[in-house]
Amino acid sequence: MKSDLKEICRDIRCDMMTCIGHLGVGHVGGCLSVTELLAVLYFEAMNIDPKRPDMPGRDRFICSKGHAGPAVYAALANRGYFDKKELLTLNQGGTNLPSHCDMNRTPGVDVTAGSLGQGFSCAVGVALGSKLSKDGATVYALVGDGESQEGQIWEAAMFAAAKKLDNLIAFTDYNKMQIDDTVENIVDIAPLAEKWAAFGWHVIDVEDGNDVEQVSAAVAHAKLGLGSGKPTMVILNTVKGCGVKWIEDLGVANHNTNVSEEQAKAAIAEIRGEA
Amino acid sequence: MEMRAVYAECLAELMEQDKRVCLLDADLAKACGTRKLYDRFPGQCFDCGIAEQNMASIGAGLSSYGFKPWIESFTPFATRRICDQIAISIAYARQNVKIVGTDPGIAAELNGGTHMSLEDIGVLRSIPGLVIVEPVDEVQLRAAMPVLGAYEGPVYLRLFRKQTPVVFDEGYRFELFKADMLREGKDLSIFVSGLLTRDCLDAVEALQAAGIDAEIINVHTIKPIDRETLIASARKTGAVLTVENHNVIGGLHSAVCEALAQEKIPVCAVGVQDRFGEVGKMPYLREVMGLRVEDIIAAAKEAVKLK
């Protein structure tokens, strides 16, 4: 298993661009913004075994912003859950890699998500299940910033704090953008750290959620909260489309956008530093 | 005995036998009759507060972890309010969650129109993979509970809370997916679910006096519906009447019409005629919604005339 997290991030980004470019369209912005988190979780933080995706007591990662499926699949393939060639089947009829994460199709995906807000509640249920089972698993969950406009997120936040689910570490991909405009211009979720603190969570604010070292340090810090009686929210200040300049420059238009194979190849060269 | 007391007793047995069986509420455990289970099984009962969406998805999360959650609330909040959570977190993800909606249709009585769910079966019936069961009385409920508990997959249990007239004899055996023949007849098939089953039996004498020998079949499992039994009965009698405590759109009537679509047999309906509920006691609600024994008799005569 590789250990150079920066190199792993490059691999995940490149594989994601390859499969989205092969398909021609995808949720590229919100996939690129969460790459560093996926690298840290799958290659450093989580107790998992790609050879045994159903291993009892394994740590769980639940991607409640289910449209980041392609990023999760790239991370899983790089970690060895399935052959990288399978990434090219993304969203093709009959694929095991649908646009949004599906626990019944993809090895390594533990919860189905896509209808925003629900995956996070499911993650809270999983954290409760782990507590009841006393198996010592840590449950990681990723929430979108736009997704945080869903009331269900805050229902789950209240429940997790009330039931002292301190085996739950959640992340917000705070890239400040959603489909129609910036989060601020639609319905602002700020001040986000204060909201989570007020809901009874530990909060860790990461200045640059696309700096893999900062993310790694934040996850290590969050783990100190395991057993503390409170769940932890790590707010990752990220850039939507991070790592590919023209996608970043599209701004709010990069949520779900066309990507040609040529554009994907150029993006890969840029990610590899060859452009 | 009240239906909720029987339900709570049966659920307690399931929880006793299997520690993975758990109960989730949205602040209506007392109303659903299960509050005492919280003292008896503290590690298996979780009140999620007034947050039904969260309750449904937490149930799905627990199921994904190998638990067997039962989630419960009043019918409207256990169904239409959390329709997407039932569709995606539970059914699409193929999770083993039992959904219990109490006080369906006019049973909501004094809680009135906001709580009177006449569309719950219609809302849920088009969600693939979801089983829908509506028990008639305490005998059937007691027989059904262990079967539903053992069934691996999502089920919606449409449950009357209070006491209902007993229809089934002790010794009754519940077979999931299989409708129950209550009375054989040759002139008309009456297909009924839930609360109004006793009323159909009460209509038999008057129908006989009018020269109609009615067959009465209780359709406790509305989805998947027992096509075989229903089609065989309809072919035998040549006319059908559906009777339900639900909108005639989307519920048992619709399900029966779908099953009989190729049969060229008239299907009439006693049910709520596409209107919202309102506050009132049962006799008033039966009258304004057209759900009395006399409504069944009148509709039965109409159905036979159409043959």
Interface residues (C-beta under 8 A of the other chain):
Chain A: D102 M103 N104 D110 V111 T112 G114 S115 G117 Q118 G119 F120 S121 C122 A123 V124 G125 V126 A127 L128 G129 S130 L132 S133 G151 Q152 E155 A156 M158 F159 A162 K163
Chain B: C22 G43 F46 C48 G49 A51 Q53 N54 A56 S57 I58 G59 A60 G61 L62 S63 S64 Y65 G66 F67 D84 Q85 A87 I88 S89 Y92 A93 R94
